[in-house]
Amino acid sequence: MRPNPLAPWELRIGDLRVYYDVEEEPETVVYINAVGIKERDRVRIAGEIYDL
């Protein structure tokens, strides 16, 4: 699997994609980098299309 340019982690829920990062020290925090909709081999985030 290729590294994702948007974030190290990706959550997939149907066509929805959530790109996030986790920081564990000093306290566990999850940072949401982007939320998008999967359309074939592309993701639409805030009106822009990304080829992933």
PDBQT receptor file of N, H, CA, C and O in Angstrom, charges set to zero:
ATOM      1  N   MET A   1       0.841  -1.183   0.000  1.00  0.00    +0.000 N 
ATOM      2  CA  MET A   1       0.000   0.000   0.000  1.00  0.00    +0.000 C 
ATOM      3  C   MET A   1       0.887   1.247   0.000  1.00  0.00    +0.000 C 
ATOM      4  O   MET A   1       1.868   1.327   0.740  1.00  0.00    +0.000 OA
ATOM      5  N   ARG A   2       0.529   2.208  -0.835  1.00  0.00    +0.000 N 
ATOM      6  H   ARG A   2      -0.268   2.144  -1.436  1.00  0.00    +0.000 HD
ATOM      7  CA  ARG A   2       1.275   3.454  -0.919  1.00  0.00    +0.000 C 
ATOM      8  C   ARG A   2       0.979   4.348   0.277  1.00  0.00    +0.000 C 
ATOM      9  O   ARG A   2      -0.132   4.315   0.808  1.00  0.00    +0.000 OA
ATOM     10  N   PRO A   3       1.951   5.145   0.711  1.00  0.00    +0.000 N 
ATOM     11  CA  PRO A   3       1.688   6.099   1.789  1.00  0.00    +0.000 C 
ATOM     12  C   PRO A   3       0.670   7.148   1.332  1.00  0.00    +0.000 C 
ATOM     13  O   PRO A   3       0.679   7.576   0.178  1.00  0.00    +0.000 OA
ATOM     14  N   ASN A   4      -0.182   7.542   2.232  1.00  0.00    +0.000 N 
ATOM     15  H   ASN A   4      -0.189   7.194   3.169  1.00  0.00    +0.000 HD
ATOM     16  CA  ASN A   4      -1.212   8.522   1.930  1.00  0.00    +0.000 C 
ATOM     17  C   ASN A   4      -0.636   9.931   2.106  1.00  0.00    +0.000 C 
ATOM     18  O   ASN A   4      -0.082  10.228   3.165  1.00  0.00    +0.000 OA
ATOM     19  N   PRO A   5      -0.750  10.805   1.103  1.00  0.00    +0.000 N 
ATOM     20  CA  PRO A   5      -0.191  12.159   1.215  1.00  0.00    +0.000 C 
ATOM     21  C   PRO A   5      -0.974  13.075   2.156  1.00  0.00    +0.000 C 
ATOM     22  O   PRO A   5      -0.451  14.110   2.569  1.00  0.00    +0.000 OA
ATOM     23  N   LEU A   6      -2.199  12.726   2.499  1.00  0.00    +0.000 N 
ATOM     24  H   LEU A   6      -2.623  11.885   2.164  1.00  0.00    +0.000 HD
ATOM     25  CA  LEU A   6      -3.027  13.589   3.340  1.00  0.00    +0.000 C 
ATOM     26  C   LEU A   6      -2.821  13.360   4.829  1.00  0.00    +0.000 C 
ATOM     27  O   LEU A   6      -2.846  14.314   5.606  1.00  0.00    +0.000 OA
ATOM     28  N   ALA A   7      -2.618  12.119   5.240  1.00  0.00    +0.000 N 
ATOM     29  H   ALA A   7      -2.598  11.343   4.608  1.00  0.00    +0.000 HD
ATOM     30  CA  ALA A   7      -2.460  11.787   6.656  1.00  0.00    +0.000 C 
ATOM     31  C   ALA A   7      -1.986  10.348   6.793  1.00  0.00    +0.000 C 
ATOM     32  O   ALA A   7      -2.182   9.541   5.885  1.00  0.00    +0.000 OA
ATOM     33  N   PRO A   8      -1.362  10.021   7.925  1.00  0.00    +0.000 N 
ATOM     34  CA  PRO A   8      -0.882   8.653   8.113  1.00  0.00    +0.000 C 
ATOM     35  C   PRO A   8      -2.006   7.627   8.320  1.00  0.00    +0.000 C 
ATOM     36  O   PRO A   8      -1.795   6.434   8.100  1.00  0.00    +0.000 OA
ATOM     37  N   TRP A   9      -3.186   8.074   8.735  1.00  0.00    +0.000 N 
ATOM     38  H   TRP A   9      -3.357   9.043   8.914  1.00  0.00    +0.000 HD
ATOM     39  CA  TRP A   9      -4.295   7.151   9.002  1.00  0.00    +0.000 C 
ATOM     40  C   TRP A   9      -5.526   7.537   8.192  1.00  0.00    +0.000 C 
ATOM     41  O   TRP A   9      -5.771   8.716   7.936  1.00  0.00    +0.000 OA
ATOM     42  N   GLU A  10      -6.302   6.521   7.791  1.00  0.00    +0.000 N 
ATOM     43  H   GLU A  10      -6.103   5.564   8.000  1.00  0.00    +0.000 HD
ATOM     44  CA  GLU A  10      -7.521   6.742   7.007  1.00  0.00    +0.000 C 
ATOM     45  C   GLU A  10      -8.625   5.850   7.551  1.00  0.00    +0.000 C 
ATOM     46  O   GLU A  10      -8.436   4.643   7.703  1.00  0.00    +0.000 OA
ATOM     47  N   LEU A  11      -9.772   6.440   7.842  1.00  0.00    +0.000 N 
ATOM     48  H   LEU A  11      -9.926   7.420   7.718  1.00  0.00    +0.000 HD
ATOM     49  CA  LEU A  11     -10.954   5.695   8.274  1.00  0.00    +0.000 C 
ATOM     50  C   LEU A  11     -11.920   5.659   7.105  1.00  0.00    +0.000 C 
ATOM     51  O   LEU A  11     -12.234   6.695   6.518  1.00  0.00    +0.000 OA
ATOM     52  N   ARG A  12     -12.394   4.459   6.765  1.00  0.00    +0.000 N 
ATOM     53  H   ARG A  12     -12.138   3.618   7.242  1.00  0.00    +0.000 HD
ATOM     54  CA  ARG A  12     -13.320   4.290   5.641  1.00  0.00    +0.000 C 
ATOM     55  C   ARG A  12     -14.687   3.860   6.161  1.00  0.00    +0.000 C 
ATOM     56  O   ARG A  12     -14.816   2.855   6.861  1.00  0.00    +0.000 OA
ATOM     57  N   ILE A  13     -15.703   4.644   5.804  1.00  0.00    +0.000 N 
ATOM     58  H   ILE A  13     -15.598   5.460   5.235  1.00  0.00    +0.000 HD
ATOM     59  CA  ILE A  13     -17.090   4.336   6.167  1.00  0.00    +0.000 C 
ATOM     60  C   ILE A  13     -17.908   4.503   4.898  1.00  0.00    +0.000 C 
ATOM     61  O   ILE A  13     -18.312   5.615   4.558  1.00  0.00    +0.000 OA
ATOM     62  N   GLY A  14     -18.157   3.395   4.191  1.00  0.00    +0.000 N 
ATOM     63  H   GLY A  14     -17.829   2.491   4.467  1.00  0.00    +0.000 HD
ATOM     64  CA  GLY A  14     -18.829   3.472   2.898  1.00  0.00    +0.000 C 
ATOM     65  C   GLY A  14     -17.992   4.312   1.948  1.00  0.00    +0.000 C 
ATOM     66  O   GLY A  14     -16.823   4.003   1.720  1.00  0.00    +0.000 OA
ATOM     67  N   ASP A  15     -18.578   5.381   1.386  1.00  0.00    +0.000 N 
ATOM     68  H   ASP A  15     -19.528   5.632   1.571  1.00  0.00    +0.000 HD
ATOM     69  CA  ASP A  15     -17.859   6.289   0.485  1.00  0.00    +0.000 C 
ATOM     70  C   ASP A  15     -17.170   7.433   1.233  1.00  0.00    +0.000 C 
ATOM     71  O   ASP A  15     -16.451   8.227   0.625  1.00  0.00    +0.000 OA
ATOM     72  N   LEU A  16     -17.383   7.519   2.526  1.00  0.00    +0.000 N 
ATOM     73  H   LEU A  16     -17.967   6.875   3.020  1.00  0.00    +0.000 HD
ATOM     74  CA  LEU A  16     -16.793   8.586   3.335  1.00  0.00    +0.000 C 
ATOM     75  C   LEU A  16     -15.370   8.211   3.727  1.00  0.00    +0.000 C 
ATOM     76  O   LEU A  16     -15.108   7.066   4.097  1.00  0.00    +0.000 OA
ATOM     77  N   ARG A  17     -14.443   9.178   3.648  1.00  0.00    +0.000 N 
ATOM     78  H   ARG A  17     -14.656  10.108   3.347  1.00  0.00    +0.000 HD
ATOM     79  CA  ARG A  17     -13.055   8.985   4.045  1.00  0.00    +0.000 C 
ATOM     80  C   ARG A  17     -12.674  10.063   5.047  1.00  0.00    +0.000 C 
ATOM     81  O   ARG A  17     -12.897  11.251   4.813  1.00  0.00    +0.000 OA
ATOM     82  N   VAL A  18     -12.097   9.637   6.165  1.00  0.00    +0.000 N 
ATOM     83  H   VAL A  18     -11.915   8.672   6.355  1.00  0.00    +0.000 HD
ATOM     84  CA  VAL A  18     -11.614  10.560   7.193  1.00  0.00    +0.000 C 
ATOM     85  C   VAL A  18     -10.109  10.339   7.322  1.00  0.00    +0.000 C 
ATOM     86  O   VAL A  18      -9.667   9.227   7.608  1.00  0.00    +0.000 OA
ATOM     87  N   TYR A  19      -9.329  11.385   7.114  1.00  0.00    +0.000 N 
ATOM     88  H   TYR A  19      -9.688  12.289   6.882  1.00  0.00    +0.000 HD
ATOM     89  CA  TYR A  19      -7.875  11.312   7.182  1.00  0.00    +0.000 C 
ATOM     90  C   TYR A  19      -7.440  11.971   8.480  1.00  0.00    +0.000 C 
ATOM     91  O   TYR A  19      -7.792  13.117   8.759  1.00  0.00    +0.000 OA
ATOM     92  N   TYR A  20      -6.661  11.224   9.280  1.00  0.00    +0.000 N 
ATOM     93  H   TYR A  20      -6.375  10.293   9.054  1.00  0.00    +0.000 HD
ATOM     94  CA  TYR A  20      -6.325  11.726  10.601  1.00  0.00    +0.000 C 
ATOM     95  C   TYR A  20      -4.933  11.301  11.035  1.00  0.00    +0.000 C 
ATOM     96  O   TYR A  20      -4.314  10.426  10.429  1.00  0.00    +0.000 OA
ATOM     97  N   ASP A  21      -4.455  11.936  12.095  1.00  0.00    +0.000 N 
ATOM     98  H   ASP A  21      -4.958  12.647  12.587  1.00  0.00    +0.000 HD
ATOM     99  CA  ASP A  21      -3.167  11.645  12.704  1.00  0.00    +0.000 C 
ATOM    100  C   ASP A  21      -3.404  11.475  14.201  1.00  0.00    +0.000 C 
ATOM    101  O   ASP A  21      -4.301  12.098  14.769  1.00  0.00    +0.000 OA
ATOM    102  N   VAL A  22      -2.597  10.632  14.835  1.00  0.00    +0.000 N 
ATOM    103  H   VAL A  22      -1.868  10.126  14.374  1.00  0.00    +0.000 HD
ATOM    104  CA  VAL A  22      -2.723  10.384  16.272  1.00  0.00    +0.000 C 
ATOM    105  C   VAL A  22      -1.425  10.776  16.950  1.00  0.00    +0.000 C 
ATOM    106  O   VAL A  22      -0.343  10.349  16.546  1.00  0.00    +0.000 OA
ATOM    107  N   GLU A  23      -1.544  11.595  17.988  1.00  0.00    +0.000 N 
ATOM    108  H   GLU A  23      -2.423  11.942  18.316  1.00  0.00    +0.000 HD
ATOM    109  CA  GLU A  23      -0.396  11.961  18.813  1.00  0.00    +0.000 C 
ATOM    110  C   GLU A  23      -0.607  11.301  20.174  1.00  0.00    +0.000 C 
ATOM    111  O   GLU A  23      -1.639  11.516  20.810  1.00  0.00    +0.000 OA
ATOM    112  N   GLU A  24       0.337  10.518  20.616  1.00  0.00    +0.000 N 
ATOM    113  H   GLU A  24       1.176  10.343  20.099  1.00  0.00    +0.000 HD
ATOM    114  CA  GLU A  24       0.151   9.747  21.854  1.00  0.00    +0.000 C 
ATOM    115  C   GLU A  24       0.822  10.361  23.072  1.00  0.00    +0.000 C 
ATOM    116  O   GLU A  24       0.459  10.030  24.200  1.00  0.00    +0.000 OA
ATOM    117  N   GLU A  25       1.783  11.240  22.876  1.00  0.00    +0.000 N 
ATOM    118  H   GLU A  25       2.078  11.510  21.959  1.00  0.00    +0.000 HD
ATOM    119  CA  GLU A  25       2.488  11.836  24.008  1.00  0.00    +0.000 C 
ATOM    120  C   GLU A  25       2.348  13.346  23.971  1.00  0.00    +0.000 C 
ATOM    121  O   GLU A  25       2.398  13.905  22.875  1.00  0.00    +0.000 OA
ATOM    122  N   PRO A  26       2.185  14.022  25.034  1.00  0.00    +0.000 N 
ATOM    123  CA  PRO A  26       2.074  13.541  26.407  1.00  0.00    +0.000 C 
ATOM    124  C   PRO A  26       0.691  12.973  26.719  1.00  0.00    +0.000 C 
ATOM    125  O   PRO A  26       0.527  12.242  27.696  1.00  0.00    +0.000 OA
ATOM    126  N   GLU A  27      -0.306  13.305  25.893  1.00  0.00    +0.000 N 
ATOM    127  H   GLU A  27      -0.172  13.899  25.099  1.00  0.00    +0.000 HD
ATOM    128  CA  GLU A  27      -1.663  12.804  26.068  1.00  0.00    +0.000 C 
ATOM    129  C   GLU A  27      -2.187  12.419  24.684  1.00  0.00    +0.000 C 
ATOM    130  O   GLU A  27      -1.865  13.079  23.697  1.00  0.00    +0.000 OA
ATOM    131  N   THR A  28      -2.984  11.369  24.604  1.00  0.00    +0.000 N 
ATOM    132  H   THR A  28      -3.246  10.832  25.406  1.00  0.00    +0.000 HD
ATOM    133  CA  THR A  28      -3.493  10.919  23.308  1.00  0.00    +0.000 C 
ATOM    134  C   THR A  28      -4.475  11.940  22.729  1.00  0.00    +0.000 C 
ATOM    135  O   THR A  28      -5.471  12.303  23.354  1.00  0.00    +0.000 OA
ATOM    136  N   VAL A  29      -4.155  12.392  21.496  1.00  0.00    +0.000 N 
ATOM    137  H   VAL A  29      -3.346  12.097  20.988  1.00  0.00    +0.000 HD
ATOM    138  CA  VAL A  29      -4.993  13.362  20.790  1.00  0.00    +0.000 C 
ATOM    139  C   VAL A  29      -5.104  12.900  19.340  1.00  0.00    +0.000 C 
ATOM    140  O   VAL A  29      -4.117  12.468  18.745  1.00  0.00    +0.000 OA
ATOM    141  N   VAL A  30      -6.313  12.992  18.771  1.00  0.00    +0.000 N 
ATOM    142  H   VAL A  30      -7.115  13.343  19.255  1.00  0.00    +0.000 HD
ATOM    143  CA  VAL A  30      -6.535  12.656  17.373  1.00  0.00    +0.000 C 
ATOM    144  C   VAL A  30      -6.812  13.956  16.617  1.00  0.00    +0.000 C 
ATOM    145  O   VAL A  30      -7.705  14.720  16.983  1.00  0.00    +0.000 OA
ATOM    146  N   TYR A  31      -6.033  14.195  15.558  1.00  0.00    +0.000 N 
ATOM    147  H   TYR A  31      -5.308  13.574  15.261  1.00  0.00    +0.000 HD
ATOM    148  CA  TYR A  31      -6.204  15.374  14.719  1.00  0.00    +0.000 C 
ATOM    149  C   TYR A  31      -6.846  14.952  13.402  1.00  0.00    +0.000 C 
ATOM    150  O   TYR A  31      -6.298  14.114  12.686  1.00  0.00    +0.000 OA
ATOM    151  N   ILE A  32      -8.007  15.529  13.077  1.00  0.00    +0.000 N 
ATOM    152  H   ILE A  32      -8.452  16.210  13.658  1.00  0.00    +0.000 HD
ATOM    153  CA  ILE A  32      -8.675  15.268  11.810  1.00  0.00    +0.000 C 
ATOM    154  C   ILE A  32      -8.078  16.219  10.774  1.00  0.00    +0.000 C 
ATOM    155  O   ILE A  32      -8.199  17.438  10.902  1.00  0.00    +0.000 OA
ATOM    156  N   ASN A  33      -7.431  15.659   9.748  1.00  0.00    +0.000 N 
ATOM    157  H   ASN A  33      -7.333  14.669   9.645  1.00  0.00    +0.000 HD
ATOM    158  CA  ASN A  33      -6.803  16.471   8.707  1.00  0.00    +0.000 C 
ATOM    159  C   ASN A  33      -7.763  16.794   7.571  1.00  0.00    +0.000 C 
ATOM    160  O   ASN A  33      -7.719  17.893   7.018  1.00  0.00    +0.000 OA
ATOM    161  N   ALA A  34      -8.635  15.844   7.213  1.00  0.00    +0.000 N 
ATOM    162  H   ALA A  34      -8.671  14.951   7.662  1.00  0.00    +0.000 HD
ATOM    163  CA  ALA A  34      -9.558  16.067   6.101  1.00  0.00    +0.000 C 
ATOM    164  C   ALA A  34     -10.668  15.023   6.143  1.00  0.00    +0.000 C 
ATOM    165  O   ALA A  34     -10.488  13.918   6.656  1.00  0.00    +0.000 OA
ATOM    166  N   VAL A  35     -11.820  15.399   5.590  1.00  0.00    +0.000 N 
ATOM    167  H   VAL A  35     -11.966  16.296   5.173  1.00  0.00    +0.000 HD
ATOM    168  CA  VAL A  35     -12.955  14.489   5.418  1.00  0.00    +0.000 C 
ATOM    169  C   VAL A  35     -13.404  14.634   3.977  1.00  0.00    +0.000 C 
ATOM    170  O   VAL A  35     -13.591  15.748   3.487  1.00  0.00    +0.000 OA
ATOM    171  N   GLY A  36     -13.576  13.503   3.295  1.00  0.00    +0.000 N 
ATOM    172  H   GLY A  36     -13.424  12.598   3.693  1.00  0.00    +0.000 HD
ATOM    173  CA  GLY A  36     -13.941  13.562   1.885  1.00  0.00    +0.000 C 
ATOM    174  C   GLY A  36     -14.858  12.439   1.465  1.00  0.00    +0.000 C 
ATOM    175  O   GLY A  36     -15.154  11.532   2.243  1.00  0.00    +0.000 OA
ATOM    176  N   ILE A  37     -15.305  12.509   0.220  1.00  0.00    +0.000 N 
ATOM    177  H   ILE A  37     -15.065  13.245  -0.412  1.00  0.00    +0.000 HD
ATOM    178  CA  ILE A  37     -16.181  11.505  -0.379  1.00  0.00    +0.000 C 
ATOM    179  C   ILE A  37     -15.413  10.789  -1.484  1.00  0.00    +0.000 C 
ATOM    180  O   ILE A  37     -14.857  11.430  -2.376  1.00  0.00    +0.000 OA
ATOM    181  N   LYS A  38     -15.384   9.468  -1.424  1.00  0.00    +0.000 N 
ATOM    182  H   LYS A  38     -15.835   8.948  -0.700  1.00  0.00    +0.000 HD
ATOM    183  CA  LYS A  38     -14.701   8.647  -2.429  1.00  0.00    +0.000 C 
ATOM    184  C   LYS A  38     -15.569   8.558  -3.674  1.00  0.00    +0.000 C 
ATOM    185  O   LYS A  38     -16.750   8.222  -3.596  1.00  0.00    +0.000 OA
ATOM    186  N   GLU A  39     -14.969   8.865  -4.831  1.00  0.00    +0.000 N 
ATOM    187  H   GLU A  39     -14.009   9.138  -4.894  1.00  0.00    +0.000 HD
ATOM    188  CA  GLU A  39     -15.642   8.775  -6.128  1.00  0.00    +0.000 C 
ATOM    189  C   GLU A  39     -14.721   8.018  -7.074  1.00  0.00    +0.000 C 
ATOM    190  O   GLU A  39     -13.793   8.598  -7.638  1.00  0.00    +0.000 OA
ATOM    191  N   ARG A  40     -14.972   6.738  -7.248  1.00  0.00    +0.000 N 
ATOM    192  H   ARG A  40     -15.726   6.267  -6.790  1.00  0.00    +0.000 HD
ATOM    193  CA  ARG A  40     -14.111   5.849  -8.051  1.00  0.00    +0.000 C 
ATOM    194  C   ARG A  40     -12.708   5.827  -7.472  1.00  0.00    +0.000 C 
ATOM    195  O   ARG A  40     -12.533   5.382  -6.338  1.00  0.00    +0.000 OA
ATOM    196  N   ASP A  41     -11.698   6.290  -8.205  1.00  0.00    +0.000 N 
ATOM    197  H   ASP A  41     -11.840   6.651  -9.126  1.00  0.00    +0.000 HD
ATOM    198  CA  ASP A  41     -10.322   6.277  -7.702  1.00  0.00    +0.000 C 
ATOM    199  C   ASP A  41      -9.879   7.664  -7.229  1.00  0.00    +0.000 C 
ATOM    200  O   ASP A  41      -8.684   7.956  -7.175  1.00  0.00    +0.000 OA
ATOM    201  N   ARG A  42     -10.854   8.515  -6.889  1.00  0.00    +0.000 N 
ATOM    202  H   ARG A  42     -11.824   8.278  -6.933  1.00  0.00    +0.000 HD
ATOM    203  CA  ARG A  42     -10.577   9.877  -6.435  1.00  0.00    +0.000 C 
ATOM    204  C   ARG A  42     -11.345  10.163  -5.159  1.00  0.00    +0.000 C 
ATOM    205  O   ARG A  42     -12.313   9.482  -4.822  1.00  0.00    +0.000 OA
ATOM    206  N   VAL A  43     -10.884  11.192  -4.459  1.00  0.00    +0.000 N 
ATOM    207  H   VAL A  43     -10.098  11.745  -4.733  1.00  0.00    +0.000 HD
ATOM    208  CA  VAL A  43     -11.585  11.658  -3.255  1.00  0.00    +0.000 C 
ATOM    209  C   VAL A  43     -11.843  13.148  -3.416  1.00  0.00    +0.000 C 
ATOM    210  O   VAL A  43     -10.948  13.903  -3.796  1.00  0.00    +0.000 OA
ATOM    211  N   ARG A  44     -13.075  13.570  -3.124  1.00  0.00    +0.000 N 
ATOM    212  H   ARG A  44     -13.802  12.957  -2.815  1.00  0.00    +0.000 HD
ATOM    213  CA  ARG A  44     -13.439  14.985  -3.194  1.00  0.00    +0.000 C 
ATOM    214  C   ARG A  44     -13.436  15.541  -1.767  1.00  0.00    +0.000 C 
ATOM    215  O   ARG A  44     -14.176  15.085  -0.896  1.00  0.00    +0.000 OA
ATOM    216  N   ILE A  45     -12.569  16.550  -1.561  1.00  0.00    +0.000 N 
ATOM    217  H   ILE A  45     -11.967  16.920  -2.269  1.00  0.00    +0.000 HD
ATOM    218  CA  ILE A  45     -12.447  17.201  -0.255  1.00  0.00    +0.000 C 
ATOM    219  C   ILE A  45     -12.616  18.695  -0.464  1.00  0.00    +0.000 C 
ATOM    220  O   ILE A  45     -11.832  19.316  -1.183  1.00  0.00    +0.000 OA
ATOM    221  N   ALA A  46     -13.624  19.272   0.154  1.00  0.00    +0.000 N 
ATOM    222  H   ALA A  46     -14.260  18.768   0.738  1.00  0.00    +0.000 HD
ATOM    223  CA  ALA A  46     -13.901  20.709   0.060  1.00  0.00    +0.000 C 
ATOM    224  C   ALA A  46     -13.955  21.180  -1.394  1.00  0.00    +0.000 C 
ATOM    225  O   ALA A  46     -13.445  22.251  -1.721  1.00  0.00    +0.000 OA
ATOM    226  N   GLY A  47     -14.574  20.377  -2.266  1.00  0.00    +0.000 N 
ATOM    227  H   GLY A  47     -14.988  19.507  -2.001  1.00  0.00    +0.000 HD
ATOM    228  CA  GLY A  47     -14.744  20.754  -3.665  1.00  0.00    +0.000 C 
ATOM    229  C   GLY A  47     -13.548  20.468  -4.547  1.00  0.00    +0.000 C 
ATOM    230  O   GLY A  47     -13.642  20.615  -5.765  1.00  0.00    +0.000 OA
ATOM    231  N   GLU A  48     -12.411  20.057  -3.967  1.00  0.00    +0.000 N 
ATOM    232  H   GLU A  48     -12.334  19.937  -2.977  1.00  0.00    +0.000 HD
ATOM    233  CA  GLU A  48     -11.226  19.731  -4.753  1.00  0.00    +0.000 C 
ATOM    234  C   GLU A  48     -11.114  18.212  -4.896  1.00  0.00    +0.000 C 
ATOM    235  O   GLU A  48     -11.470  17.465  -3.985  1.00  0.00    +0.000 OA
ATOM    236  N   ILE A  49     -10.619  17.770  -6.046  1.00  0.00    +0.000 N 
ATOM    237  H   ILE A  49     -10.329  18.377  -6.786  1.00  0.00    +0.000 HD
ATOM    238  CA  ILE A  49     -10.483  16.338  -6.309  1.00  0.00    +0.000 C 
ATOM    239  C   ILE A  49      -9.027  15.929  -6.140  1.00  0.00    +0.000 C 
ATOM    240  O   ILE A  49      -8.119  16.575  -6.664  1.00  0.00    +0.000 OA
ATOM    241  N   TYR A  50      -8.819  14.835  -5.394  1.00  0.00    +0.000 N 
ATOM    242  H   TYR A  50      -9.556  14.310  -4.968  1.00  0.00    +0.000 HD
ATOM    243  CA  TYR A  50      -7.486  14.277  -5.152  1.00  0.00    +0.000 C 
ATOM    244  C   TYR A  50      -7.429  12.874  -5.715  1.00  0.00    +0.000 C 
ATOM    245  O   TYR A  50      -8.312  12.058  -5.450  1.00  0.00    +0.000 OA
ATOM    246  N   ASP A  51      -6.395  12.589  -6.490  1.00  0.00    +0.000 N 
ATOM    247  H   ASP A  51      -5.678  13.252  -6.705  1.00  0.00    +0.000 HD
ATOM    248  CA  ASP A  51      -6.145  11.239  -6.973  1.00  0.00    +0.000 C 
ATOM    249  C   ASP A  51      -5.300  10.513  -5.940  1.00  0.00    +0.000 C 
ATOM    250  O   ASP A  51      -4.173  10.918  -5.655  1.00  0.00    +0.000 OA
ATOM    251  N   LEU A  52      -5.843   9.448  -5.383  1.00  0.00    +0.000 N 
ATOM    252  H   LEU A  52      -6.759   9.120  -5.614  1.00  0.00    +0.000 HD
ATOM    253  CA  LEU A  52      -5.096   8.714  -4.355  1.00  0.00    +0.000 C 
ATOM    254  C   LEU A  52      -4.785   7.315  -4.814  1.00  0.00    +0.000 C 
ATOM    255  O   LEU A  52      -4.161   6.549  -4.079  1.00  0.00    +0.000 OA
TER     256      LEU A  52
